Amino acid sequence: MLALTAALRGMGVGPGDRVGLHLGWLPETVVIMLACARIGAIHTILPTPFPWSRSVTDWSCST
């Protein structure tokens, strides 16, 4: 989780930012949710049947 937190910070994710998770309900999703919480970012689950590009614009996700 610490490596993922560092990777998110390296991509410019900070407190209050939204991170869109387009992974489905996998164990990795929980790890990313925890990494977002550690940073103070807000995670948003994007349903996998939806197109990725549309989901990001509809829910105002920055990453």
Secondary structure, 3 states (H helix, E strand, C coil): CHHHHHHHHHCCCCCCCEEEECCCCCHHHHHHHHHHHHHCCEEEECCCCCCHHHHHHHCCCCC
